Amino acid sequence: MRLASLLGSALLLSGAVSRASAVDIWVDAATGNDANPGTLSLPLLSITAAATIAVPGDRILVRPGTYAPGTTGEIFPINIGLPGGVAVPQQNVQILGVGGAAATIVDGGGASTSVAGMISFRAMGSGGRLSGFTLRNHNGGFGVVRIGSITAGSSFQTTNIEIDHCVVETGAGFSAYGIATFGPASGLRIHENLIQGATDANLWISDITTGSPGGGDVYNNTIVDGLNGIRVQGGNWNVFNNIVANNSGLGIFDFGIAPPALLNLLNDFNCVFGNGTDYSAIAPGPNDVSVDPLFVNPVPPGDHHLLATSPLVDAGTSIVPPFLDSDGDGDPRFIDSDNDAFAVPEIGYDEVTDVRLLLNGTFGQGQTFSLDVAAPAARFVAYFFSLGPLNFVLQPFGNVLIDPTILIQFFPSGVTPAAATPPIPIPVLPVLDGSFVHMQAAVFNVASPPLAKVTNKIVGAL
């Protein structure tokens, strides 16, 4: 049919353009083998093996599954910039869970890795990113994820690391910090994570070196159910739109430093609630709140999505860094949750939305798929297919997460609940190998213009 033929033709014509400039290394716990080359059709089995062969700019694309020492042969710590204990250039390497944190699990199995954590970014791994994983059951060490060092010349020293869209949990009876940063590690971006259950601090952000040049941005995390929430210890930090709740000890606290180390902290629009002591040696931000977040289930391990009645809906600051694009589930970070025709971020890692894009069937060469949305009735739906990602806020819709300059198809489909696309076959064409199609929908309330929302994005690999 017309949609299928147009989509196939567009993919064929743009196949060479859509290839990523960096090499993609694929990992699959179900079908992989570490003797494979790590291609889409012949993936590796372990993240450890992928980290060993990665070179600057590579992406390690990890399919859904559980990755652990006993199943995929993981060896912790997985060091970017120091794989296997050997320092090699691995700048700007990204480790991405393509199915998201709920489906992509890295399990430490209770093993202790001393000071290095499960995953660490070293000096020659600057510019790295970890996104889309649940990391659990790590025992001991300074962080399930470790960044930086206070020791000059240490192999741990690194900069410009991004940790996002992850769930970090240590597990009952295990000892660990959640995410820990040290020394002059600057340009850090820690956002849209759920960090819970640490037996010390869920998040430890610090730089106690002379002048304390390290630091970064901590936005829209939910930090709960540990001994302490956020331990601050020197450095330059922007801490905004976070939930710090139900930690038995301290919420946000300054652990203290000795001169000549310095602390420059900007904290605001956070919800700090229900901790043993909410603030210690740190003043609340002028727009901080201390109210029950109204989680779906606050009882550990719980469900830390927000109820629609949460006081944190549309309560965050809208002045946020440009890298904030979607919440922990992939829903747009700017969404009109309270239906007032203006999209504002929530506080915490979750955005409340009543529209969601769904993929039925299988996306891939030689396969057939269709798209649908979960949304209230009587909503008009339009689907968009693009060969690239983007992030810009279009009021009142929210974050547009696909690049309209390389749009390959626009498909107005109909009105919910009968707004699904027809079946779309994808041709088998070698030129498409390694291409990605980015899909998003716009949902319009036809009864009350101009209210509209955009959905989450789905990325299909060819």
C-alpha positions in Angstrom: 0.0 0.0 0.0 1.0 3.7 -0.3 2.5 4.1 3.1 4.6 1.0 2.9 5.9 1.8 -0.6 6.8 5.4 0.4 8.5 4.3 3.5 10.5 1.7 1.7 11.5 4.1 -1.1 12.6 6.8 1.3 14.7 4.3 3.3 16.4 3.1 0.1 17.1 6.6 -1.2 18.6 7.7 2.1 20.3 4.5 3.3 23.8 5.8 2.8 23.0 9.1 4.6 21.4 7.5 7.6 24.4 5.3 8.6 26.0 6.5 11.8 29.5 7.9 11.5 30.7 5.9 14.5 30.8 2.1 14.6 27.9 0.3 16.4 28.8 -2.7 18.4 25.8 -4.9 19.1 25.4 -7.1 22.2 22.6 -9.6 22.7 22.2 -11.9 25.8 19.9 -14.2 23.9 21.7 -14.7 20.5 25.1 -13.3 21.0 28.5 -15.0 21.1 31.8 -13.3 22.1 33.5 -14.8 19.1 31.2 -12.8 16.8 32.2 -9.5 15.3 29.5 -7.5 17.1 27.4 -6.6 14.1 23.6 -6.4 14.2 23.3 -9.9 12.7 26.2 -11.4 14.6 26.2 -9.7 18.0 28.5 -10.2 21.0 27.2 -11.9 24.1 28.7 -9.7 26.8 29.1 -6.0 27.5 32.5 -6.8 28.8 33.6 -8.1 25.4 32.2 -5.0 23.6 34.0 -2.7 26.0 37.2 -4.5 25.2 37.1 -3.7 21.4 35.5 -0.3 21.5 37.4 2.6 20.1 36.7 6.4 20.3 33.2 7.3 19.2 31.8 3.8 19.1 28.3 3.0 20.4 27.8 -0.3 22.3 24.1 -1.1 21.6 22.8 -3.6 24.2 19.6 -5.5 23.4 17.1 -6.4 26.2 18.2 -9.2 28.5 20.1 -9.9 31.8 23.8 -9.4 31.7 25.7 -11.0 34.6 28.8 -13.0 35.4 26.9 -16.3 35.5 24.9 -15.8 32.2 26.8 -13.6 29.8 30.3 -13.8 31.4 30.5 -10.2 32.5 33.6 -9.3 34.4 33.2 -6.3 36.7 34.3 -3.6 36.7 33.6 -2.7 33.1 36.1 0.1 32.6 35.7 2.5 29.7 39.2 3.8 29.1 40.9 0.9 30.9 39.4 -2.3 29.5 41.0 -5.4 31.0 43.2 -3.2 33.0 45.0 -1.7 30.0 44.7 2.0 29.3 43.5 2.6 25.7 41.8 5.6 24.1 38.0 5.1 24.4 36.8 8.7 24.4 33.1 9.3 23.6 32.1 5.7 23.8 28.4 5.3 24.6 26.9 2.2 26.2 23.1 2.2 25.4 20.4 -0.2 26.4 18.2 -0.1 23.3 15.2 -1.6 25.1 15.4 0.8 28.1 16.1 0.2 31.7 13.1 -2.0 32.4 14.2 -4.6 29.9 18.0 -4.3 30.0 19.5 -5.5 33.3 23.1 -5.6 34.5 23.3 -7.8 37.6 26.3 -7.9 39.8 25.2 -11.0 41.6 26.5 -9.7 44.9 30.1 -9.7 43.7 32.4 -7.1 45.2 34.6 -4.9 42.9 36.4 -3.0 45.6 36.6 0.7 44.7 35.8 0.5 41.0 32.1 -0.2 40.9 30.3 -2.2 38.2 30.9 0.3 35.5 33.5 3.1 35.6 34.7 5.8 33.2 38.4 6.3 33.3 40.7 9.1 32.1 40.8 7.8 28.5 37.1 7.3 28.5 36.1 11.0 28.8 33.0 12.0 27.0 31.3 8.6 27.6 27.7 7.9 28.2 25.7 5.1 30.0 22.0 5.1 29.3 19.0 2.8 29.5 20.0 0.1 32.1 19.0 -1.3 35.4 22.1 -1.9 37.4 21.5 -4.0 40.5 23.1 -6.2 43.2 26.5 -4.7 43.4 28.4 -5.3 46.7 31.0 -2.8 47.9 33.0 -0.1 46.3 32.6 3.6 45.8 29.6 3.6 43.5 27.7 1.1 41.4 28.8 3.6 38.7 32.1 5.5 39.5 33.4 8.6 37.8 36.6 10.4 38.6 39.3 10.4 41.3 40.9 12.8 43.8 44.4 11.5 43.0 46.3 13.5 40.5 47.3 11.4 37.5 44.9 8.6 38.5 43.5 6.5 35.7 40.1 7.3 37.2 40.2 11.0 36.3 37.8 11.8 33.5 35.4 14.5 32.3 32.1 15.0 30.4 30.4 11.8 31.4 26.6 11.4 31.0 24.6 8.9 33.1 20.9 9.0 32.2 17.7 6.9 32.0 19.1 4.3 34.4 17.8 2.5 37.4 20.5 2.0 40.0 19.8 -0.2 43.0 22.2 -2.2 45.2 19.8 -4.8 46.5 19.0 -5.9 50.0 22.0 -6.8 52.2 24.5 -5.3 49.7 26.8 -2.4 50.5 27.4 0.3 48.0 26.9 3.9 46.9 24.6 4.4 43.9 26.4 6.8 41.5 29.7 8.4 42.9 31.8 11.1 41.4 35.2 12.3 42.6 37.8 15.0 42.0 38.1 17.4 39.0 35.6 15.4 36.9 33.8 18.3 35.2 31.0 18.6 32.7 29.1 15.7 34.3 25.4 15.1 33.4 23.4 12.9 35.7 19.7 13.0 34.8 16.5 11.0 34.5 17.7 8.2 36.8 15.9 6.3 39.6 18.6 5.7 42.3 17.4 3.7 45.3 18.4 1.4 48.2 22.0 2.4 48.8 23.4 1.6 52.2 25.3 4.9 52.2 24.5 7.7 49.7 22.4 7.0 46.7 24.2 9.8 44.9 27.6 11.1 46.0 28.8 14.2 44.1 32.2 15.6 45.1 35.5 17.3 44.4 37.7 17.9 47.3 40.8 18.8 45.3 42.3 22.3 45.3 39.9 24.8 43.9 37.3 22.1 43.2 36.9 22.5 39.4 34.8 19.4 39.1 31.0 19.3 38.9 28.1 19.3 36.6 24.3 19.1 36.2 22.0 16.8 38.3 18.5 17.1 36.9 15.2 15.2 37.2 16.4 12.2 39.2 14.3 10.3 41.8 16.5 9.4 44.7 14.8 7.2 47.4 14.9 4.5 50.0 18.6 4.5 50.9 20.5 5.5 54.0 21.2 9.0 52.5 20.0 10.8 49.4 22.5 13.2 47.9 26.0 13.7 49.5 27.6 16.9 48.4 31.3 17.4 49.1 32.9 20.2 47.1 32.6 21.0 43.4 30.3 23.1 41.2 26.9 21.6 41.0 23.5 22.5 39.6 20.9 20.3 41.3 17.3 20.9 40.0 14.0 19.1 39.6 15.0 16.1 41.7 13.0 14.0 44.2 14.9 13.1 47.3 12.5 11.1 49.5 12.2 8.5 52.1 15.9 8.0 52.9 16.3 6.9 56.5 19.3 9.3 57.2 19.9 12.6 55.4 18.2 14.0 52.3 20.6 16.5 50.8 23.7 17.2 52.9 27.1 18.8 52.8 29.6 16.2 54.1 32.1 19.0 54.6 35.5 19.7 53.0 38.8 21.2 54.1 40.2 24.3 52.4 41.4 24.9 49.7 38.5 22.8 48.4 35.4 24.8 47.5 31.6 24.1 47.1 29.5 26.1 44.7 26.0 24.6 44.8 22.8 25.8 43.1 19.8 23.7 44.2 16.2 24.6 43.4 12.9 23.1 42.4 13.6 19.9 44.2 11.2 17.9 46.3 12.9 16.8 49.6 10.5 14.9 51.7 10.2 12.1 54.3 13.9 11.7 55.0 15.3 11.3 58.5 16.6 14.9 58.1 15.8 16.6 54.9 18.7 19.1 54.8 21.9 19.2 56.6 24.4 22.1 56.2 22.6 23.0 53.0 19.7 25.4 52.7 16.6 24.5 50.7 16.4 26.2 47.3 13.9 29.1 47.1 11.5 26.9 45.1 12.2 23.6 46.8 9.1 21.8 48.3 8.7 19.3 51.0 5.5 17.4 50.1 4.5 13.8 49.6 5.4 13.0 45.9 2.4 10.6 45.7 4.3 7.7 44.1 2.2 4.9 42.6 3.6 2.6 45.3 6.1 4.2 47.8 6.8 0.9 49.7 10.3 -0.4 48.7 11.1 -1.5 46.1 8.0 0.2 45.0 6.8 2.0 41.9 8.1 5.5 41.8 6.1 6.8 38.9 3.9 9.7 39.9 0.2 9.6 40.3 -1.7 12.1 38.1 -2.7 13.9 41.3 0.9 14.4 42.4 1.7 17.9 43.5 5.0 17.6 41.5 3.1 17.5 38.1 4.2 20.5 36.1 6.1 21.8 39.2 9.7 21.8 37.9 11.7 24.6 36.4 11.3 24.9 32.6 14.8 26.4 32.4 16.7 23.2 31.8 19.8 22.1 29.9 19.2 21.1 26.3 20.1 17.5 26.9 16.9 16.9 28.8 14.6 15.3 26.3 12.6 12.5 27.9 11.8 10.9 31.2 13.0 7.6 32.6 10.4 5.8 30.4 11.2 7.8 27.3 8.1 10.1 27.5 8.9 13.7 26.5 10.3 15.7 29.4 8.1 18.7 28.5 4.5 17.5 28.4 1.3 19.2 29.2 0.4 16.9 32.1 -2.2 19.3 33.6 -3.9 20.2 30.3 -3.4 23.9 30.6 -2.0 24.3 27.0 1.6 24.7 28.3 4.2 22.0 28.7 6.3 22.1 31.8 8.6 19.4 33.3 7.6 17.4 36.4 9.9 17.1 39.4 11.6 13.7 39.4 12.4 11.1 36.8 8.8 10.5 35.7 6.5 12.6 33.5 2.8 12.0 33.8 1.1 11.5 30.4 -2.0 9.9 29.0 -0.6 9.2 25.5 1.9 6.6 24.5 3.2 5.2 21.2 3.0 1.4 20.7 4.7 -0.8 18.1 2.9 -4.0 17.1 4.7 -6.7 15.2 8.4 -6.8 14.5 10.5 -3.9 13.2 13.3 -5.0 10.9 14.2 -5.9 7.3 11.7 -8.4 5.9 9.3 -7.8 8.8 5.9 -6.1 9.1 4.9 -3.8 11.8 2.2 -1.2 12.7 2.0 1.7 15.1 -0.9 2.6 17.5 -1.3 4.9 20.4 -2.7 4.4 23.9 -4.7 7.6 24.4 -8.1 8.9 25.5 -10.9 8.5 23.0 -11.7 11.1 20.3 -8.0 12.1 19.8 -6.7 12.7 16.3 -3.3 11.0 15.7 -0.5 11.7 13.2 2.6 9.5 13.0 6.0 10.7 11.9 9.0 8.7 10.7 12.5 10.2 10.5 16.0 9.0 9.9 17.5 11.0 12.8 17.0 12.2 16.3 16.5 15.8 17.6 15.3 17.5 20.7 13.4 20.8 20.7 10.4 22.0 22.7 7.4 22.9 20.6 4.7 24.4 22.8 2.2 23.2 23.7 3.1 19.8 22.2 6.3 19.0 24.2 9.7 17.6 23.1 9.9 16.9 19.4 12.4 14.0 19.4 12.8 13.3 15.7 14.5 15.4 13.1 12.0 17.0 10.7 14.7 17.9 8.2 15.2 14.2 7.4 11.5 13.2 7.7 10.7 10.3 5.5 7.0 9.9 6.1 4.1 11.7 7.7 1.0 9.7 8.1 -2.3 11.1 9.5 -4.1 8.0 10.7 -7.5 8.8 12.3 -9.2 9.2 15.6 -8.7 7.0 18.7 -9.5 4.3 19.5 -9.2 3.4 15.8 -6.1 5.3 14.9 -3.6 2.5 14.2 -1.6 2.5 11.0 -2.1 -0.3 8.5 0.5 -3.1 8.5 3.8 -1.7 7.1 6.2 -4.2 5.4 9.9 -3.3 5.4 11.9 -4.4 2.4 15.2 -6.4 2.6 17.9 -4.1 1.3 21.6 -4.5 2.3 22.0 -0.7 2.0 19.8 -0.3 5.0 22.0 -2.4 7.4 22.7 -0.4 10.5 20.1 2.3 9.8 17.7 3.6 12.4 14.1 4.9 12.0 12.8 7.2 14.7 9.1 7.2 15.2 6.9 9.6 17.2 3.2 10.6 17.1 1.3 13.8 17.8 -2.1 13.4 19.5 -4.6 16.2 19.2 -7.7 16.8 21.3 -10.1 17.6 18.5 -12.8 18.7 21.0 -10.6 21.4 22.6 -8.0 22.9 20.2 -5.2 23.7 20.6 -4.5 21.1 23.2 -2.1 18.5 21.9 0.7 16.2 23.1 3.5 14.3 21.5 4.2 10.7 22.5 7.4 8.9 23.4 9.8 8.0 20.6 10.4 4.4 19.4 13.6 3.7 17.5 13.7 0.8 15.1 17.0 -0.8 14.0 17.3 -2.2 10.4 
